Amino acid sequence: MQTMILGDGHLGWAIAAAAGERGERTPVLGRPAFERHDRAALAGVDLVIDASSGEAVRANVETALDAGVRRFVVATTGWAFDREAVDGALRGAEACAVVSANFSLGVALFARLVESAAGLFGTVAGFDPFLVEWHRRAKADRPSGTALDLAQRLTARHPGLATSDDLEVVSIRAGASPGIHLVGFDAVGETLELRLTARDRSAYATGVLAAADWLRRAPRAPGIQPFDTVVDELLASGDVLAA
Ligand SMILES: NC(=O)c1ccc[n+]([C@@H]2O[C@H](COP(=O)([O-])OP(=O)(O)OC[C@H]3O[C@@H](n4cnc5c(N)ncnc54)[C@H](OP(=O)(O)O)[C@@H]3O)[C@@H](O)[C@H]2O)c1
């Protein structure tokens, strides 16, 4: 079994470090010299973790499929425009990818809290929902993939919101913050806030490796699979490790 990480930035190296703590040596590849990675660089690899950039994901997955890889964990955000094509390529090759805008187990549970809160506060008149996310100045995409996912979940369960556009979402890009997501409900006399603050990238790395383990544990359905499915299995087994 050999894992390869595509993406030599903050996240890629955090995953390599977490794998190293488990005694696994996981090579990391950065941006290829030409348009695509060389298939030969992926020889013998059974699982690819993508932590690159949105516009690179489709080519990275296609090249890895060509090289015989059938298991993927895609942590990269900002590639919604290629999602259908990537899903089709995976299904065509009977390959599976766990995809999430946020692999933190804390965020996965936070999202479930947000869903419950939306159902509760949505039934009480006068509570106006909002979402604030704050990341380091250099983060390219806004709103963050996590904020988009939280907005979708909140909208789906809040009877007062027809679409995500009805929700006030604010993005801050300043300083070095590794990530804050805050979901609030504001009424005339009080405010409720649910806030999750990332301290470093270790929580993402732990979830990425949990997804890799899930892929290797049993044959999985082809195509894109959500991290929620992995979390459900972890919760059911009681085998949930903190970063
Ligand atoms: N799902 C999650 O839990 C989670 C958590 C954190 C971050 N993310 C996402 O993960 C991605 C990476 O985050 P990051 O903070 O590590 O960003 P980063 O520090 O900018 O690193 C990305 C690296 O990937 C390189 N790269 C570009 N194209 C590539 C390719 N085809 N193959 C391999 N490497 C390539 C970039 O090279 P250049 O500098 O030459 O462009 C850069 O060094 C972003 O999309 C981010 O939003 C997801």
The ligand as an SDF file (V2000), in Angstrom:
LIG
                    3D

 48 52  0  0  0  0  0  0  0  0999 V2000
  -10.7530   19.8240    2.9760 N   0  0  0  0  0  0  0  0  0  0  0  0
  -10.0590   20.3130    4.0170 C   0  0  0  0  0  0  0  0  0  0  0  0
  -10.2030   19.8830    5.1710 O   0  0  0  0  0  0  0  0  0  0  0  0
   -9.0840   21.4290    3.7620 C   0  0  0  0  0  0  0  0  0  0  0  0
   -8.3450   22.0090    4.8080 C   0  0  0  0  0  0  0  0  0  0  0  0
   -7.4070   22.9920    4.4970 C   0  0  0  0  0  0  0  0  0  0  0  0
   -7.2360   23.3790    3.1810 C   0  0  0  0  0  0  0  0  0  0  0  0
   -8.0010   22.8410    2.1970 N   0  0  0  0  0  0  0  0  0  0  0  0
   -7.8250   23.1470    0.7780 C   0  0  0  0  0  0  0  0  0  0  0  0
   -6.7120   22.3860    0.3170 O   0  0  0  0  0  0  0  0  0  0  0  0
   -6.0400   23.0710   -0.7340 C   0  0  0  0  0  0  0  0  0  0  0  0
   -4.5790   23.2650   -0.3590 C   0  0  0  0  0  0  0  0  0  0  0  0
   -4.5160   24.0780    0.7950 O   0  0  0  0  0  0  0  0  0  0  0  0
   -3.1170   24.6640    1.3120 P   0  0  0  0  0  0  0  0  0  0  0  0
   -3.4410   25.5150    2.4680 O   0  0  0  0  0  0  0  0  0  0  0  0
   -2.1070   23.5740    1.4440 O   0  0  0  0  0  0  0  0  0  0  0  0
   -2.7370   25.5870    0.0410 O   0  0  0  0  0  0  0  0  0  0  0  0
   -1.2810   26.0290   -0.4210 P   0  0  0  0  0  0  0  0  0  0  0  0
   -0.4160   26.2490    0.7730 O   0  0  0  0  0  0  0  0  0  0  0  0
   -1.4760   27.1140   -1.4120 O   0  0  0  0  0  0  0  0  0  0  0  0
   -0.7020   24.7230   -1.1820 O   0  0  0  0  0  0  0  0  0  0  0  0
   -1.1580   24.2110   -2.3960 C   0  0  0  0  0  0  0  0  0  0  0  0
    0.0620   23.7010   -3.1300 C   0  0  0  0  0  0  0  0  0  0  0  0
   -0.3330   22.8600   -4.2060 O   0  0  0  0  0  0  0  0  0  0  0  0
    0.5360   23.1460   -5.2920 C   0  0  0  0  0  0  0  0  0  0  0  0
   -0.0230   22.6990   -6.5590 N   0  0  0  0  0  0  0  0  0  0  0  0
   -0.6600   23.4140   -7.5320 C   0  0  0  0  0  0  0  0  0  0  0  0
   -1.0330   22.6050   -8.5480 N   0  0  0  0  0  0  0  0  0  0  0  0
   -0.5990   21.3500   -8.2070 C   0  0  0  0  0  0  0  0  0  0  0  0
   -0.6780   20.0770   -8.8310 C   0  0  0  0  0  0  0  0  0  0  0  0
   -1.2410   19.9080  -10.0470 N   0  0  0  0  0  0  0  0  0  0  0  0
   -0.1640   19.0070   -8.1850 N   0  0  0  0  0  0  0  0  0  0  0  0
    0.4230   19.1420   -6.9720 C   0  0  0  0  0  0  0  0  0  0  0  0
    0.5340   20.3270   -6.3380 N   0  0  0  0  0  0  0  0  0  0  0  0
    0.0210   21.4040   -6.9430 C   0  0  0  0  0  0  0  0  0  0  0  0
    0.7110   24.6500   -5.2120 C   0  0  0  0  0  0  0  0  0  0  0  0
    1.8260   25.0470   -5.9910 O   0  0  0  0  0  0  0  0  0  0  0  0
    1.9190   26.5790   -6.5180 P   0  0  0  0  0  0  0  0  0  0  0  0
    2.3260   27.3660   -5.2980 O   0  0  0  0  0  0  0  0  0  0  0  0
    2.9250   26.5220   -7.5900 O   0  0  0  0  0  0  0  0  0  0  0  0
    0.5530   26.9750   -6.9970 O   0  0  0  0  0  0  0  0  0  0  0  0
    0.9240   24.8220   -3.7060 C   0  0  0  0  0  0  0  0  0  0  0  0
    2.2760   24.6290   -3.3380 O   0  0  0  0  0  0  0  0  0  0  0  0
   -6.8260   24.3890   -0.9060 C   0  0  0  0  0  0  0  0  0  0  0  0
   -7.7860   24.1900   -1.9140 O   0  0  0  0  0  0  0  0  0  0  0  0
   -7.5090   24.5760    0.4440 C   0  0  0  0  0  0  0  0  0  0  0  0
   -8.6900   25.3750    0.3510 O   0  0  0  0  0  0  0  0  0  0  0  0
   -8.9060   21.8720    2.4690 C   0  0  0  0  0  0  0  0  0  0  0  0
  1  2  1  0
  2  3  2  0
  2  4  1  0
  4  5  1  0
  4 48  2  0
  5  6  2  0
  6  7  1  0
  7  8  2  0
  8  9  1  0
  8 48  1  0
  9 10  1  0
  9 46  1  0
 10 11  1  0
 11 12  1  0
 11 44  1  0
 12 13  1  0
 13 14  1  0
 14 15  2  0
 14 16  1  0
 14 17  1  0
 17 18  1  0
 18 19  2  0
 18 20  1  0
 18 21  1  0
 21 22  1  0
 22 23  1  0
 23 24  1  0
 23 42  1  0
 24 25  1  0
 25 26  1  0
 25 36  1  0
 26 27  1  0
 26 35  1  0
 27 28  2  0
 28 29  1  0
 29 30  1  0
 29 35  2  0
 30 31  1  0
 30 32  2  0
 32 33  1  0
 33 34  2  0
 34 35  1  0
 36 37  1  0
 36 42  1  0
 37 38  1  0
 38 39  2  0
 38 40  1  0
 38 41  1  0
 42 43  1  0
 44 45  1  0
 44 46  1  0
 46 47  1  0
M  CHG  2   8   1  16  -1
M  END
$$$$
